[in-house]
Amino acid sequence: MNDTDRLPRTTDPALRLALELDDGRRCSLPHCRSLTIGSDPGCDLVLADRFVSSAHAQVRFDGQGGYRIEDLRSTNGLRVDGVPVQGAQLEPGMHLELGQARLAVVRIDKSEEEARARRLRGDASFCRSPHRLMGRSAVMSGLRDQLEKLAGLALPVLIRGETGTGKELAARTLHEFGPRPEAPFVALNCGAIPPALFESELFGHRRGAFTGAHRDHAGAFARAGRGTVFLDEVAELPLEAQAKLLRVLETRLVSPVGGDREFAIECRVLAATHRDLGAMVTSGQFREDLFHRLGVVEIELPALRRRRSDIPGLLEHFANQAAAELEREVVMSKAAVSAATQHPWPGNVRALRNAVLRAAALSEGPITAAGLLPVARPQARPDTIAVPRGTYADMNAALLRHVVAEEGSIRKAAQVLDVPRSTLGAWMQRM
Ligand SMILES: Nc1ncnc2c1ncn2[C@@H]1O[C@H](COP(=O)(O)OP(=O)(O)OP(=O)(O)O)[C@@H](O)[C@H]1O
């Protein structure tokens, strides 16, 4: 038998279906679009199974509200409810086998789906969520649509954007609207991990693996379980660490340092960077194969100066946040809104948020333009830096302290040094 057309057809146009993997991952069938399934990272649904062909099958939208799966001449074929088929109309309750991978066709509860979409679009009820990407500009609403589509797919996503544009917020949104929002979201700042600790932080270690390893340590992949690992500032990984990460992403197997057993990883991997990874690949600083693994899909968070129409809404949002924290009214003057809309905001939304919170804390009446954007006082810059005699580490610490003292804040120093604020913060903590 090569076809299961005799199965009842899906006629309800509102019926939404998803494919559920054995490990609980769920991929909702995109509205009115086709979806390819295979082991190739370019597929919409990637199955890391050596019996799955690179492009194994395709789920086609049939134009009438239904979906059909077709075998794409795969090596190991397609089975529906245990029967080898060439194609079949998808119905809830069916079991598909592609190579050794098993997928169940499940019905998505419509109200659950609608609530998810409403939350992502920004209903009032979702305003309280700390993970909300605000902004009414066309570029931001396009981005939210993109995130909504990507959240249901198990693909790796590379998030690009300048510091403070909301990359981590976007990663959390993908996790929160993905199939397992209740599973852990583990964020790791790759720029803040000393090279010697990289393997242990990601993959974990066993007790006694190295001096100081007094007990077993679960790495990020183990802690994320079936959730998400977010590799922030992934471009900062040294080449040796990149090779190790690539191996894990290819085999989906992790071996803790000092352990003799590998375990399979089940989490989704998201990565972010403020750097031009393509250029780093060209200059040999970043592995091309890892770049393609991580960036199956790329999204870009636009700089705030490229979407100035979002600024008044963000000011209002953060003024409300400040009012809630300070337990008093916080009002922005028209002049402050106008000045903020012209400002270049090199530190993007984070800088804007900090400016509003600082101004709200310091001003008693409405926030003025000068209160929000104080003019930087020119500082006398010494020609030399007093560097202590000592080790390379001592010297680095002295230089970092100097830049922070001169710039007046870790945020500004991070901009001068062109490193993320969180990275510089972590360096300072280790000094
Ligand atoms: N669109 C947005 N709506 C509301 N808040 C935002 C938005 N974008 C960023 N923020 C806020 O700005 C701050 C910085 O965001 P986030 O940490 O996600 O940026 P990032 O791009 O990951 O920064 P970095 O590269 O420095 O790590 C957070 O407090 C976040 O909540």
The ligand as a Tripos MOL2 file, in Angstrom:
@<TRIPOS>MOLECULE
LIG
   31    33     1     0     0
SMALL
NO_CHARGES

@<TRIPOS>ATOM
      1 N1         11.8100   46.0010   23.0880 N.pl3     1 LIG1
      2 C1         11.9470   46.0580   24.4060 C.ar      1 LIG1
      3 N2         10.8910   46.2460   25.2060 N.ar      1 LIG1
      4 C2         11.0320   46.3440   26.5550 C.ar      1 LIG1
      5 N3         12.2070   46.2190   27.1870 N.ar      1 LIG1
      6 C3         13.2910   46.0040   26.4290 C.ar      1 LIG1
      7 C4         13.2270   45.9040   25.0210 C.ar      1 LIG1
      8 N4         14.4750   45.6840   24.5450 N.ar      1 LIG1
      9 C5         15.2750   45.6500   25.6100 C.ar      1 LIG1
     10 N5         14.5770   45.8440   26.7470 N.ar      1 LIG1
     11 C6         15.1350   45.9060   28.1090 C.3       1 LIG1
     12 O1         16.4660   46.3950   27.9780 O.3       1 LIG1
     13 C7         17.3560   45.6670   28.8110 C.3       1 LIG1
     14 C8         18.4140   44.9700   27.9740 C.3       1 LIG1
     15 O2         17.8190   43.9230   27.2090 O.3       1 LIG1
     16 P1         18.6080   42.5780   26.8550 P.3       1 LIG1
     17 O3         19.4490   42.1400   28.0230 O.co2     1 LIG1
     18 O4         17.6360   41.6160   26.2900 O.co2     1 LIG1
     19 O5         19.5730   43.1540   25.7140 O.3       1 LIG1
     20 P2         20.7900   42.4310   24.9700 P.3       1 LIG1
     21 O6         20.6850   42.8270   23.5370 O.co2     1 LIG1
     22 O7         20.7550   40.9570   25.2770 O.co2     1 LIG1
     23 O8         22.0410   43.1290   25.6570 O.3       1 LIG1
     24 P3         23.6060   42.6370   25.7620 P.3       1 LIG1
     25 O9         24.0640   42.4030   24.3470 O.co2     1 LIG1
     26 O10        24.3000   43.7990   26.3770 O.co2     1 LIG1
     27 O11        23.6060   41.4020   26.6120 O.co2     1 LIG1
     28 C9         16.4920   44.6980   29.6050 C.3       1 LIG1
     29 O12        16.1480   45.3250   30.8270 O.3       1 LIG1
     30 C10        15.2600   44.5380   28.7610 C.3       1 LIG1
     31 O13        14.1700   44.2000   29.5380 O.3       1 LIG1
@<TRIPOS>BOND
     1     1     2 1
     2     2     3 ar
     3     2     7 ar
     4     3     4 ar
     5     4     5 ar
     6     5     6 ar
     7     6     7 ar
     8     6    10 ar
     9     7     8 ar
    10     8     9 ar
    11     9    10 ar
    12    10    11 1
    13    11    12 1
    14    11    30 1
    15    12    13 1
    16    13    14 1
    17    13    28 1
    18    14    15 1
    19    15    16 1
    20    16    17 2
    21    16    18 1
    22    16    19 1
    23    19    20 1
    24    20    21 2
    25    20    22 1
    26    20    23 1
    27    23    24 1
    28    24    25 2
    29    24    26 1
    30    24    27 1
    31    28    29 1
    32    28    30 1
    33    30    31 1
@<TRIPOS>SUBSTRUCTURE
     1 LIG1         1 GROUP 0 **** ****
